Amino acid sequence: MKDESKKIVADFTFTIDIWLAELEQYTLDQLLIKPSPENWSMGQVYVHLLDATAFFMEQVKACLITNSHAAEEAAPVAKLMFQNNSFPDAVLEGPSSNAHTPQPASKEQLTRDLIALKSEITQLGILLQSSEITGKTKHPGLKYFNAQEWLQFAEIHFRHHLRQKQRIDDFLNRTAAF
């Protein structure tokens, strides 16, 4: 399990580096363009990733300080997702709170937040490798995850949104806003 944690951290920092490199190609104006009123802008995707991951990292921390719920299981669909190291290849509906995802304040803030997240993930990976605690916390729809599963879930979530990023990039390219 400890080697797997190292791989998840390495994969996660690599995935964040992709998002950081891609962020460089956008102006703030481009980050704010929405393909349609009901779709997110690229900036909102970045904000969503950072906000959701903040929640996931809090769950990692909570799992590292308690053995509560250690016997609980993840939902079968979550187990399959962890096994495949991927979300299903589909457009997924998130919680209704996603409709209120704000636009980013600045491109620079997104960059700072992504860099800070990479540092946090590295630190949590170190804690995870040395921890003997096996607690779990409840995911809103997928039952119980341990610390390593939350970290893997967060990385999978980041990668999943690369598909959405491509759809928004395609829109921006078609509208010459890119």
Backbone as a ProteinNet text record, in pm:
[ID]
protein_1_A
[PRIMARY]
MKDESKKIVADFTFTIDIWLAELEQYTLDQLLIKPSPENWSMGQVYVHLLDATAFFMEQVKACLITNSHAAEEAAPVAKLMFQNNSFPDAVLEGPSSNAHTPQPASKEQLTRDLIALKSEITQLGILLQSSEITGKTKHPGLKYFNAQEWLQFAEIHFRHHLRQKQRIDDFLNRTAAF
[TERTIARY]
82.8	0	86.7	199.8	284.6	344.6	384.7	434	323.3	202.6	88.2	63	80.5	63.6	165.2	288.4	392.1	353.1	301	260	144.1	48.4	-65.3	-16.3	74.4	129.1	202.6	284.5	357.7	261.1	159.8	60.6	-13.3	-46.7	-122.9	-40.6	84.1	166.9	187.9	201.1	212.5	85.4	-30.2	-157.8	-173.1	-135.4	-142.1	-47.7	69.9	162.6	101.4	21.4	-48.8	-140.7	-220.2	-313.1	-238	-125.5	-45.5	7.8	62.5	116.8	6.5	-107.8	-220.8	-272.9	-268.1	-316.6	-240.4	-114.5	-31.3	-84.8	-156.8	-200.8	-323.3	-388.5	-511.2	-486.1	-562.6	-571.4	-683.8	-692.1	-802.8	-936.6	-942.8	-1067.4	-1108.8	-1015.3	-1046.5	-1092.3	-1033.1	-1072.6	-1217.3	-1268.9	-1403.4	-1513.7	-1478	-1577.7	-1647.3	-1780.9	-1861.3	-1916	-1902.7	-1957.8	-2108.8	-2178.3	-2322	-2356.2	-2473.9	-2508.6	-2505.4	-2533.8	-2537.5	-2403.8	-2303.7	-2171.6	-2072.4	-1972.4	-1866.5	-1768.7	-1708.6	-1592.4	-1472.1	-1361	-1239.2	-1196.3	-1211.3	-1176.2	-1258	-1387.7	-1472	-1430.4	-1381.4	-1331.3	-1212.5	-1122.1	-1007	-1053.3	-1146.5	-1197.5	-1262.4	-1342	-1405.9	-1301.9	-1200.7	-1097.2	-1031.3	-999.5	-934.9	-1029	-1154	-1250	-1281.5	-1308.8	-1341	-1221.3	-1102.3	-983.3	-955	-988.2	-972.8	-1057.9	-1179.6	-1265.7	-1203.8	-1155	-1096.1	-974	-893.3	-773.6	-812.2	-921.9	-971	-1012.4	-1068.2	-1105.8	-981.8	-877.8	-751.5	-702.5	-699	-650.7	-735.9	-867.6	-957.5	-931.6	-906.8	-880.2	-748.6	-656.1	-523.7	-518.9	-631.4	-629.7	-726.8	-793.3	-889.9	-899.3	-936.3	-964.7	-1115.5	-1193.5	-1338.8	-1375.3	-1478.8	-1536.7	-1440.3	-1334.3	-1233.5	-1292.4	-1398.8	-1458.4	-1559.6	-1592.1	-1690.2	-1629.9	-1715.6	-1673.2	-1710.8	-1637.1	-1675.9	-1786.2	-1865.5	-1969.6	-1904.7	-1974.2	-1916.8	-1866.8	-1941.2	-1897.5	-1767.3	-1749.4	-1625.4	-1509.5	-1534.5	-1429.1	-1381.5	-1475.4	-1440.5	-1361.3	-1403	-1332.6	-1187.7	-1168.1	-1032.2	-951	-1013.8	-945.7	-901.8	-989.7	-959.6	-879.1	-866	-797.7	-854.7	-987.4	-1053.1	-1201.8	-1259.1	-1404.1	-1456.5	-1584.7	-1642.8	-1625.1	-1610.2	-1593.5	-1730.4	-1778.5	-1910.5	-1912.5	-2004.6	-2026.5	-2105.8	-2048	-2110.2	-2172	-2287.2	-2352	-2300.8	-2250.5	-2205.1	-2319.8	-2289.1	-2393	-2448.9	-2568	-2632.6	-2551.1	-2467.3	-2383.3	-2286.4	-2258.7	-2168.6	-2222.5	-2353.4	-2413.6	-2367.8	-2314.7	-2273.2	-2121.6	-2052.3	-1906.5	-1868.8	-1789.9	-1755.3	-1648.2	-1636.7	-1526.8	-1399.7	-1283.4	-1159.4	-1135.2	-1068.1	-1033.1	-921.5	-826	-714.5	-645.1	-574.6	-495.3	-381.7	-324.8	-214.7	-258.6	-381.1	-432.2	-449.7	-499.5	-513.2	-376.5	-276.6	-141	-89.8	-104.8	-59	-130.8	-260.9	-339.4	-300.4	-272.2	-229	-91.9	-2.3	131.1	119.9	36.4	15.7	-46	-136.5	-198.7	-94.7	-5.2	101.2	182.7	214.3	289.7	211.2	82.8	-2.3	-11.7	-25.5	-35.3	92.8	204.9	333.8	342.4	302.5	306.2	209.5	90.2	-6.3	42.5	109.8	167.1	269.2	350.1	449.1	378.1	275.5	198.5	131.2	76.9	7.3	102.4	223.3	320.4	364.9	360.9	407.5	294.1	170.9	56.1	14	-21.9	-78.2	-229.6	-283.7	-426.1	-505.4	-618.7	-696.3	-839.6	-862.4	-997.2	-1047.3	-1178.6	-1243.7	-1346.8	-1373.6	-1482.4	-1576.7	-1697.9	-1802.6	-1805.1	-1797.8	-1817.7	-1968.9	-2011.1	-2155	-2235.9	-2174.4	-2250.8	-2187.1	-2061.8	-1987.5	-1944.4	-2008.2	-1984.5	-1849.2	-1772	-1654.7	-1522.5	-1433.2	-1298.1	-1196.6	-1082.6	-970.7	-885.5	-780	-698.4	-640.5	-587.5	-528	-634.2	-751.2	-858.8	-903.4	-910.9	-946.9	-842.8	-715.4	-608.9	-619.2	-641.8	-658.2	-782.1	-890.5	-1013.6	-988.1	-913.7	-883.9	-803.9	-707.2	-627.1	-712	-794.2	-884.5	-977.6	-1027.1	-1117.1	-1046.8	-922.2	-845.9	-831.3	-797.2	-779.4	-911.6	-1018.2	-1150.2	-1184.9	-1152	-1187.2	-1101.6	-996.9	-922	-1012.1	-1109.5	-1204.8	-1291.4	-1337.3	-1416.7	-1331.9	-1208	-1116.2	-1105.4	-1094.6	-1083.7	-1209.2	-1325.8	-1450.3	-1454.6	-1409.5	-1408.4	-1304.1	-1187.3	-1084.4	-1137.6	-1209.2	-1267.1	-1362	-1444.9	-1536.2	-1457.6	-1356.7	-1277.2	-1209.2	-1159.8	-1094.9	-1194.8	-1315.8	-1419.8	-1463.8	-1460.3	-1509.4	-1395.5	-1277.5	-1158.5	-1129.5	-1174.9	-1148.2	-1022.6	-954.6	-839.6	-716.4
-120.1	0	125.7	122.3	241	275.8	175.2	201.9	259	208.9	259.2	406.9	443.7	583.8	672.1	625.7	702.8	723.6	618.8	629.1	727.4	722.7	815.5	959.3	985.1	1120.8	1163.4	1074.5	1106.7	1133.7	1048.5	1068.1	1200.5	1230.8	1352.6	1476.9	1479.1	1596.7	1610.6	1499.2	1502.2	1561.7	1517.8	1567.7	1716.8	1760.5	1904.2	1981.5	1925.2	1991.8	2010.3	1914.5	1929.9	2051.2	2059.5	2172.1	2305	2305.5	2428.1	2470.4	2376.6	2408.1	2456.9	2393.6	2433.3	2571.8	2604.5	2735.4	2849.6	2826.4	2930.1	2978	2892	2927.2	3018.3	3036.7	3115.8	3257	3351.8	3483.5	3475.2	3572.9	3573.5	3580.7	3661	3670.2	3533.7	3457.1	3323.9	3231.3	3244.2	3160.6	3187.1	3303.1	3342.1	3311.1	3269.8	3243.3	3109.9	3115.1	2994.1	2948.3	2818.9	2768.9	2789	2787	2813.6	2854.2	2912	2956.8	2844.5	2721.5	2611.5	2538.1	2575.5	2512.2	2602.4	2538.6	2613.8	2672	2782.5	2834.7	2750.1	2767.1	2696.8	2741.4	2868.5	2918	2851.8	2830.9	2763.9	2618	2553.5	2416.9	2417.7	2512.6	2523.1	2548.3	2640.2	2670.3	2545.7	2476	2353.2	2250.5	2230	2131.8	2168	2294.1	2337.3	2325	2366.1	2359	2214.6	2131.4	1991.2	1921.2	1949	1883.6	1928.4	2051.2	2096.2	2008	1977.7	1887.5	1747.9	1697.4	1563.5	1556.9	1662.3	1663.1	1668.2	1737.1	1735.6	1594.3	1520.6	1381.8	1295.2	1316.8	1243.9	1269.4	1395.1	1431.2	1367	1368.5	1309	1159.2	1092.5	948	915.4	1009.9	986.4	1008.5	1048.7	1072.3	984.6	891.8	807	670.7	572.4	440.7	418.7	524.7	514.6	465.6	384.7	334.6	248.7	197.4	119.5	-3.5	-58.4	-179.2	-147.6	-20.9	16.7	0	-14.4	-39.9	75.3	86.8	176.6	108.2	185.7	131.3	49.6	-51	-132.5	-49.8	54.3	138.1	211.4	248.9	313.8	214.9	92	-10.3	-33.6	-36.8	-54.9	65.7	184.2	305.6	302.3	262.8	253.9	148	36	-72.1	-25.1	48.1	98.5	227.6	287.8	415.8	522.5	521.4	613.3	621.6	739.9	753	690.4	657.8	612.1	720.2	680.4	776.1	831.1	922.9	981.9	1120.6	1202	1331.7	1303.2	1339.7	1310.7	1436.7	1421.3	1533.3	1539.1	1653	1671.2	1718.4	1755.1	1805	1938.8	1971.6	2095.2	2219.1	2209.3	2323.2	2362.5	2271.3	2303	2416.5	2436.6	2544.6	2681.8	2687	2814.6	2831.7	2755.3	2765.1	2902.3	2978.2	3113.5	3113.3	3226.8	3248.6	3275.4	3248.5	3275.7	3425.6	3461.4	3602.1	3644.3	3553.8	3583.8	3454	3462.5	3349.3	3321	3426.2	3412	3339.2	3367	3298.7	3149.5	3115.1	2974.1	2905.1	2973.1	2917.4	2896	2997	2985	2871.2	2860.9	2755.8	2616.2	2601.1	2470.6	2431.7	2528	2500.8	2464.6	2536.2	2505.4	2366.5	2330.1	2197.7	2088.8	2108.6	2009.8	1988.4	2095.4	2085.6	2010.2	2041.8	1974.3	1824.6	1789.4	1648.4	1574.5	1636.7	1575	1551.5	1650.3	1636.1	1528.5	1526	1422.5	1283.7	1275.7	1147.7	1096.2	1184.8	1146.8	1096.9	1169.1	1126.2	991.7	975	851.8	732	750.4	640.8	597.2	688.3	653.9	621.1	636.3	617.6	471	433	299.4	308.4	428.5	451.3	412.4	349.6	294.5	347.6	466.2	521.8	553.6	569.8	605.3	714.1	791.4	889	863	914.2	883.2	982.8	929.1	1007.4	1029.8	1145.9	1172.7	1071.9	1003.8	909.5	773	758.6	635.7	559	588.2	524.2	562.5	466.7	500.5	481.8	582.7	577.8	594	527.3	551.9	666.5	703.1	818	798.8	682.1	657	663	609.6	614.4	757.4	840.2	981	1048.9	1020.2	1080.1	1032.6	903.6	849.6	908.9	920	978	1120.4	1198	1336.5	1342.1	1252.6	1251.1	1207.9	1106.1	1060.2	1174.5	1247.7	1360.4	1465.8	1498	1594.9	1546.4	1419.9	1364.5	1360.5	1326.5	1320.2	1454.8	1562.8	1694.7	1735.6	1659.3	1686.7	1666.7	1576.1	1555.6	1680.3	1735.3	1857.6	1972.1	1978	2080.7	2074.4	1954.6	1939.3	1990.7	1963.7	2012.4	2165.9	2226.6	2373.5	2429.1	2366	2409.4	2402.1	2294.3	2281.5	2397.5	2432.2	2545.6	2674.8	2697.3	2819.7	2826.9	2715.6	2712.6	2742.4	2688.2	2711.9	2857	2922.6	3060.3	3161.5	3113.3	3198.1	3280.8	3229.7	3299.2	3242.3	3156.8	3086.3	3118.6
0	0	0	65.5	74	-62.7	-140.4	-275.5	-362.8	-344	-420	-386.8	-260.9	-220.5	-291.3	-300.9	-371.3	-516.8	-578.8	-719.2	-734.4	-644.4	-652.1	-640.6	-546.4	-530.7	-657.7	-712.3	-835.7	-951.3	-964.4	-1069.7	-1051.4	-926.2	-898.1	-930	-887.7	-916.7	-1067.7	-1138.5	-1284.6	-1346	-1299.2	-1352.3	-1324.2	-1205.1	-1174.3	-1265.1	-1293.1	-1385	-1523.4	-1567.2	-1695.4	-1688.4	-1580.5	-1566.6	-1555.7	-1486.1	-1475.5	-1612.2	-1687.1	-1819.6	-1912.7	-1907	-1992.3	-1954.9	-1827.7	-1781.6	-1848.7	-1878.3	-1939.9	-2074.1	-2145.3	-2280	-2283.4	-2169.3	-2166.4	-2115.1	-2170.2	-2108.8	-2005.1	-1917.5	-1821.8	-1895.6	-2001.1	-2077.5	-2132	-2184	-2235.5	-2123.4	-2006.1	-1892.1	-1850	-1882.6	-1838.5	-1940.4	-2061.2	-2166.3	-2139.2	-2138.3	-2119.5	-2254.6	-2286.3	-2412.8	-2424.1	-2310.8	-2306.8	-2163.8	-2142.6	-2007.4	-1902.7	-1943.1	-1845.5	-1832.1	-1911.8	-1903.8	-1833.8	-1774.8	-1709	-1810	-1768.5	-1839.2	-1796.9	-1868.6	-1829	-1689.5	-1660.5	-1527.4	-1417.9	-1445.7	-1346.8	-1327.4	-1431.9	-1416.6	-1320.2	-1338.9	-1247.9	-1104.3	-1086.2	-951.6	-892.1	-971.1	-923.7	-878.9	-960.5	-925.1	-792.3	-775.1	-650.3	-531	-547.2	-436.5	-398.6	-499	-471.3	-407	-457.8	-404.3	-261.9	-228.1	-89.2	2.2	-40.1	37.1	45.2	-67.4	-68.9	23.4	24.6	109.7	258.2	289.8	427.9	467.8	374	402.2	423.9	345.3	364.7	506.5	546.2	680.9	789.2	770.2	869.6	882.1	771.1	773.7	843.8	842.3	901.3	1052.1	1111.8	1256.5	1334.3	1266	1335.7	1268.2	1346.7	1290.8	1274	1289	1273.9	1134.4	1128.7	1004	921.5	984.4	911.3	842.1	897.2	838.6	727.9	710.1	607.2	467.9	369.8	232.6	140.1	32.2	-76.3	-156.2	-226.3	-313.4	-424.8	-476.3	-584.2	-703.4	-741.5	-853.2	-818.5	-693.4	-650.7	-652.5	-607.8	-611.4	-754.2	-846.8	-987.2	-1039.2	-998.1	-1036.9	-985.8	-860.8	-805.9	-878.9	-908.1	-979.9	-1119.1	-1187.7	-1321.9	-1320.3	-1202	-1183.6	-1276.7	-1289.5	-1381.4	-1350.8	-1376.1	-1375.8	-1504	-1507.6	-1634.1	-1740.7	-1864.7	-1974.2	-2013	-1931.3	-1952.1	-1889.4	-1936.2	-1873.4	-1746.2	-1632.2	-1503.2	-1446.5	-1385.5	-1316.9	-1174.3	-1135.6	-998.4	-910.6	-788.7	-698.9	-748	-702.3	-747.3	-710.6	-608.7	-569.2	-680.2	-773.9	-884.8	-971.5	-969.5	-1048.6	-999.5	-879.6	-820.4	-819.6	-901.1	-906.9	-962	-886.7	-931.8	-1040.6	-1106.9	-1199.3	-1117.1	-1173	-1099.2	-1085.4	-976.1	-954.1	-1048.7	-1071.8	-1161.2	-1201.5	-1309.6	-1357.4	-1258.4	-1204	-1109.1	-981.8	-936.8	-817.9	-845.3	-962.8	-998.6	-996.6	-1051.1	-1053.3	-911	-827.1	-686.9	-615.4	-637.6	-570.1	-617.3	-745.1	-796.6	-741.4	-733.8	-678.1	-530.5	-457	-314.8	-298.9	-387.5	-381.5	-403	-497.2	-519.8	-392	-324	-199.2	-92.6	-81.7	16.6	-12.2	-137.4	-175.5	-140	-165.2	-130.6	19.9	98.9	245.1	292.7	237	275.7	234.6	122.1	79.5	178.8	232.8	334.6	459.8	502.2	619.7	595.2	477.8	443.4	446.8	399.9	396.5	535.4	630.7	765.3	862.1	816.2	905.4	915	1035.4	1058.9	1080.9	1072.8	1097.6	973.8	993.5	881.7	875.4	929	929.8	790.9	781.7	656.8	684.1	581.3	587.6	471.6	485.6	388.4	272.9	153.9	32.3	18.4	-31.2	-41.4	-123.5	-218.4	-298.9	-317.8	-273.6	-303.2	-178.2	-67.7	62.1	120	173.7	255.7	182.4	199.3	143.1	255.7	242	332.9	275	344	302.6	163.4	137	5.4	-104.6	-77	-176.7	-204.7	-100.1	-121.6	-210.1	-185.2	-265.3	-410.1	-429	-563.6	-630.8	-556.1	-609.2	-658.5	-580.6	-618.2	-748.2	-763.3	-885.4	-1004.8	-985.1	-1091.4	-1133.4	-1035.7	-1061.7	-1147.6	-1113.3	-1192.3	-1337	-1353.8	-1488.7	-1565.5	-1495.2	-1558	-1623.2	-1556.8	-1609.2	-1729.1	-1760.1	-1882.8	-2004.7	-1994.7	-2104.2	-2123.3	-2011.6	-2017.5	-2071.2	-2028.5	-2076.3	-2228.1	-2282.2	-2426.7	-2497.7	-2441.2	-2501.8	-2501.6	-2391.3	-2384.6	-2480.7	-2487.6	-2583	-2726	-2758.1	-2891.9	-2919.8	-2821.6	-2837.1	-2858.6	-2775.1	-2787.3	-2923.5	-2972.1	-3103.6	-3215.5	-3204.2	-3307	-3308.6	-3195.8	-3187.6	-3198.5	-3230.6	-3244.7	-3119.8	-3005.9	-2878.5	-2814.2	-2884.2	-2828	-2907.5
[MASK]
++++++++++++++++++++++++++++++++++++++++++++++++++++++++++++++++++++++++++++++++++++++++++++++++++++++++++++++++++++++++++++++++++++++++++++++++++++++++++++++++++++++++++++++++++

